[in-house]
Every structure is written in structure tokens, then in C-alpha cells.
Amino acid sequence: MRALQELGYGTLHCRGALQKVSLKALPSKLPASNVLVDRETYEENFLNADGMLPKTEAAIFRDLHPHKEEIMPSRDYVS
């Protein structure tokens, strides 16, 4: 996750000592030399819900995102 952050693909956030999460970069903020992922696929999947992540946790992580004002809530995250 730290390597992805250094490449511009997200931000590493630590909640407590054990819980670490990588907050994905917005599709519009991906690095210009995008070699790790196809931009179109990334955009299509950016707001997909993680089936293993409870909705309350998803909301917490969405609120932590450095560009949260640009993230439209997915219907899968709405409580």
C-alpha cells in the first residue's frame, strides 16, 4: 500500500495500530504515466462497494478520503 501511495495511486491511512487502509486515488487524480491500471476500468470500478466491508466502515473510510467532496456516494454505501 505504501508503494502504491508513492506512485500516486492512493493514500495510506492508519486507524489505530492494526487497521491500515489504502484510500484509492480519484480517477481524475491518477498519475499521467498510468502503468499499473487501465484508466477506463479504474473509473468503472472506483465506487464499487467492497462486499466484505460493513457499510458503517465504508462510510468512515469515505469520510477520511482526502478528496471526499469529489466522491459521489455509491448506492451500495447508502444506509
Secondary structure by P-SEA (a helix, b strand, c coil): caaaaaaccbbbbbccccbbbbbcccccccccccccccaaaaaaccccccccccaaaaaaaaaaccccccccccccccc
